[in-house]
């Protein structure tokens, strides 16, 4: 497991602060957001970009998302006990959910436009405009803005020569990547898969887009309390950034090399709402079916589920609908299963969210600790489950579900189980 999050640049640091109920949300420092309605985000702090640049000059134009992915992947690779000479690169694959690189082209565009306009009117012909653009635009930087470049760097640095794919299904991306990697191993296409995702949308265009959708919290005066899933006074999500990476491996091979096994992926459900671009199906049919599929594949009944890591974005629609979905799927057991949203502390890491949340489920199993939903102060009648409010809780976790529901109606559920060696 490897992670870079607003709470820490490793799994250990992130988990420690999560269980302490700390918030990683603060004022935006990556650009001047003073004129934006939302001026807060979950930024990664204290990250050493120089460490990667010194060893890898080809990364000179890479974006934040790529660096976060490399750091998380290196941690996961090391914690998996992998050795280059002991891994068959042709049986080592990658399925990743890499989103925006975090490269901001706005300054270049402003310079370009100001060079050839006067009072907003174009003063040169298009040919010279394009020539100026080609002379000042970095081709490599444009290439690095493409999500597939993150995966390209990962394959190069870790000598991954097996099956490779990148998906960008919005907020469901890294959960989907883990589920598909799981299926590739089950099909026999690979023995080891690197899976997860990375994303950084804390730049003007990213924040502006979500602001125009009125999806972001504007609780700028108290950023640490802005992300408040399932609370009646929630007013939108908070953008986060980072990466979460898992190394998945075929069981017998992992046993043979005496790997430390943190848990098992035992079920994966994937559906689409076929509804609206930014709204969930009002009856939660797609999300409910994704949970049901994951549980069916895992041979898990509602009474066997010990914890659900919710998508829990802190938006009015998502939280009430996810509550409805959990009730539909879990039936009478819904009121008994603990549900928490770690986005209350991390913000919404978009394509990276599901990868980090799957790791959190594994850590909850390992340490028998349920991370809390912080900022839960006023109950909402439409959100009436056990959200592990404000304080972490001791509890045995044998089976956990991780929900990820993305814009566009992509629904993913992962079922994870504690490994007992049999």
N, C-alpha and C positions, 0 to 999 in steps of 0.2 A: 504494500500500500504506500502511496505517496500523495502528498497534498500541499498546495500553496493556497492560502485563503486570507481573508481580511483579519483573521485571528492568529495567523502564524505561518511560517514558511516551511512547516513540516507537519506530519501527522501528529506527533507528540504534542507540539505547542498548540495546535488547533484543538485537539481533544481536551487538553488541560483547561483551556479557557472556555470551551463549550460547557464542560461539566461544572465550571464555576459560574456559569450564567453571564459571561462577559459579552459585551457588544463590540463588533468590529466596525460599526457605522460612525462616520464623522463627516465634517465639511469636505467638499471636493477641493483637492489641491492640485490635481493634474492639469487643470485649465481654469480660466477665470469664469466661474459660473454665476457671478453676481447678478446677471440680468435674467437668469433662468428661474422658472417657478420652483424647480427642485434644485437645491444646492448641496445635497448630501449624497453620500455613496459609501459602499464598503470597499475601500481601496486596500490593496496589498501594500504592506509597509516594510521598510528595512530590507528590501530585496536586493541582492547583489547581481546586477546585470553584468558588471565588469568581469566577474569570475568566469562567466560563460564566453564573453567576448575575447578574453585573453587566450582561451584555448581553442576557439572556433571563429576565426576571422570571417567565414561565410555568413555569420549571423549579424554582420554589421548593420544590415537594414531590417532585421527581423523586428516584429512588434512584440508588445508585452505578453500577449497570449502565448506566443511561441516559447518565450523564456520560461513562463510559468509551467508550461507543459514539460519542458526539458528538465526542470528542477524536480517536479513531481515524479516524472518517469525515472530519473536517476535514483530517487529515494526508494521507489517501488522495486526497481531492478536490484538494488543492494539488499533491501529487506527480504526479497525473494531468494537471496543466496545464489543468484545466477552468476555463472562464470562464462566469459566468451568462448573458451575452448570446450566447455561442457554443454553448450547449446548448439543444436543443429539449426543454423540460420534459415534453412529451407523449410523447417517445421515451426518456425517462430513467426507469428503474424501480428498484425495490429488492426484494430477497429477503433476509430477515434471519433469524437464529436468535437471538432475544432471550429470555433466560431470566429468572429471578427478578430483581427490581429491587434486592435488597439492603436493602429496607425491613423493619425489625424491629418487629412489632406487639406483641411480648411485654410491654414496659413498659405500654402502654395497657391490655392485657388484665389485667395484674396490678393496676393501679389500679382498673379497673372492678370486678373481682371483690372486691378488698379493701373497696371502698366499700359493698358490699351483702351481705357475708357476715360472720358472726361464728363463729369456731371451725369454719370450713368449712361452716356452715349458712346457707342463704339467709334473709335477714331482711326482704326487701321483695318486693312483688309484681312480676311480670314486666313489667307495663306501665311502672312507674317505672324498672325496670332498662333497658328499651329506650329510654326517654326520656333517661336519663343517657348511654347509649351514643351516641345521635344528637347530643347536645349536645357531647360531648367527642371524638367521632371526626371526623377530617377526611375529607370526601367526596373531595377532590382527592387526598389521600394514598392513599386506597383505590384510586382510579382509576389512579394512577401505579404501583401494585403490579402492574397487569396488563401482561404482556409486550408487547402491541400498542402500548402508549404509547411505548415506545422508538422504534418505527418511525414513529409519528405525529410525534414531534419531529424525526426525521431528514427526513421528507418536507417538513415545514414549513420547516426551516432551510436545506435545500438545494434547495428548489423542485422536488421530485420529483413529477411528476403522471402518470407512466406506470403500468404494472402494479406492484402492491404486494402483498407477502405476508410473513407471519411464520410460521416453523415452530419448534416446540420438541420436537425428537426427541432429547431428552437430550444425551448426549455427542457425538452425530452431527449436531447441529443446524446449526452454521455451515458444516460441509462440505456438508451437503445443500443449504443455501442457495446456496452457490457453484455446486454442480452444477446446481440448478434455474435459477439465473440464466443460466448458460451455455446451457442448453437454450432458455430464452426468447429469447435473442439469436439462436440458430440457427433458431428458428421464425419469426423476423422480428417478434416482439412488441415488441422494444425495440432501440435501438442501443447504449445504455449502461445498465449495471446496477451499483448499489451492492450488494455482497454480503458476508456475513460474520456475525459474531455477537458478543454481549456477555453477561456473566453475573457475578453476585456472590452466592454462597451462604454467605459467611462471617458468619453470624449464628446465634443459638442454635438456631433450628428447623432450619436447614440442616445444621449440624454434628451436631446430635442425631440427625437422621434417618439420615445416613450412618454414624454411630457405632452405632446400633441394628442396622444391616445388617452390622456388623463389617467394613466396607469400608475404613476409614481406618487409616493407620499410627498406632501409639501410641509411636513412637520420639521422645518429647517431649524427652528429654535431649540429643539431637543433631539438631535439626530440619533442618540442611543435608544430613544424610545419610539422612533419612527416606524420601525418594522414591528408590527404587533398582530401576528396572525390570530384569527378567531376572536379577537377582542372587538367589542361593539364599536369602538371608536377608530378602528382601522381606516386608513384613507389611501391605501395604495402600497405597492412594493418599493423596495429600495434596491437599486442596482449594486451588485457586487462583482468581483472579478477573481480569477485564480484558475486552479486546475486540480483535478482529482484523477489519479491513475491506479488501476489494479493490474496485477499480473495474475492471469488465470492459467491454470495448468491441468492437464489430464491427470486424474487422481493417481493411477498406478505409477506414472512417471514421477509425480511429486513424492510419493512414498519411497520410491526407489532411491531418489537422491536425498532423502531425509529432509525434505523442505519443511519449514514451519507453515502449517496450514491454519489460516485464520478463520476459515469458514467455507461453506459450499454455496454456490449459486444452484438452486434447485428448481427454479421456475421463472419463466419470462413470458409476460403477456404484452402484446402490442396491438393497438387498434387505432382507428381514426373516427372522429366525430362526423365528418362530412356535413358540417354545419356552417358556422361563420369563421372568419379569419381570426378574430380576437376573442370570441366568446365560446365557452364550453356549451355543449348540448344542454339545454335547460333541465333535462331529466337525468343527465349524467350517464347516459347509456354506454357511450364508448369507454369512459373511465371505469365504470363498473365492470364492463366485460373484460378489460385489461387485467383488473385485479382477479377476476374469476378464472381467467386463463392461467395466470401465474400460479394460483393456488391449485388448480386442477393438475397442472404439469408437476407440481411439487408434491402432489398427493396430501395436501394440507387442508384441514377443515377450519372453520372460523375459530373454534375453541382451542385450536393448536397455535394460533397466532399470539405472540407475546408482546409485540410492539409494531407500530406503524410509523415510519418516518414520512410525514405528510408532505405533499407538494407545498401546501400552506404558504401562499405568497403574501398574504396580508392585504389582498384586495377583497372587496365586498362580495363579488360574485364567486370567485374561486373558493373561498373558505366555506361559505354556506353550501355550495354545491358539493365540495369534497366531503363535507360532513354527511350530506344526503347519500353520496356514493358509498361511503363506509357503512352507513346504516343498511343500505340495500344489500351489500355483499356480506356483511358480518351478522346481520339479523339480530337475534337476541344477545349475541356476544358483543355487539358494538359498544355498549356502555361499559364493558369490562376491559376492553383492550386499550392500553395507553397509546395515545397519539401525540406526537410533538412535531413542531416545525422549527428546525434549526436555522431557517431563513430569518428568524427573529433576531439572530445574532450575527449571521454571515451576510445577510442581504441575499438577493437573488443573483446567483452567479451564472445565470442563463444556461448556455451549453455545458458549462462545467458543473452545474448544480447537482445533477444526478450522480455523477462519479463520486463527489465528496460525500453525498448523502448515503450512498452504498457503503462507503468506508465507515461512516458513523454507525450504521447498523451493525457492522462487524465488530466495532469497538464496544458497542452496547452489549453484545453477546460476550465478548472477552472479559469485560470488567463488571458485568451485571449492573450497569448504570444506564438509566434513561436520561438523555439530555433534555433540558426543559424547553418550554415555549416561554420566553421572557416577554415582558410588557403585557402580560395578560392581567388586566385590571378590572374590566367591566364585562361580564358575560353577555353574550348575544343569544337571544332565545333560539335563533336558527343554528347556532353552533353550541351544541349541548353534550359534547363528548368529554372524555378525560384527556385534556391536552397537556398534562404534566406541567402545570402552571408555575413558572418563575424559578423553581428550584429543582435541581437534578434529584432523581429518586433511585434508590436501590431496588433492583428487581431482576429476577432470573429471566434471561432471554434465550430461548432455544430457536425460535423462528421469528423472523422479522420481514416485513414488507416495506418496500421503498417505492413511493409513488412519484411520477413525473408526468405532468400534463402540459404540453407545449402549445404556443400560439399556432393556429392552423388546425388545431384539433388532434394533435398527436398524443396518444396516451400510452404510457409505459408503466408496467409494474414489475419489479424484481422481487422474487422470493429468495431469502437467504436463510441458511440453517447453520447452527453451531456444529462444528466437526468433532466427532467423538472417536474417530479412529477405527470405525467399523463400517 
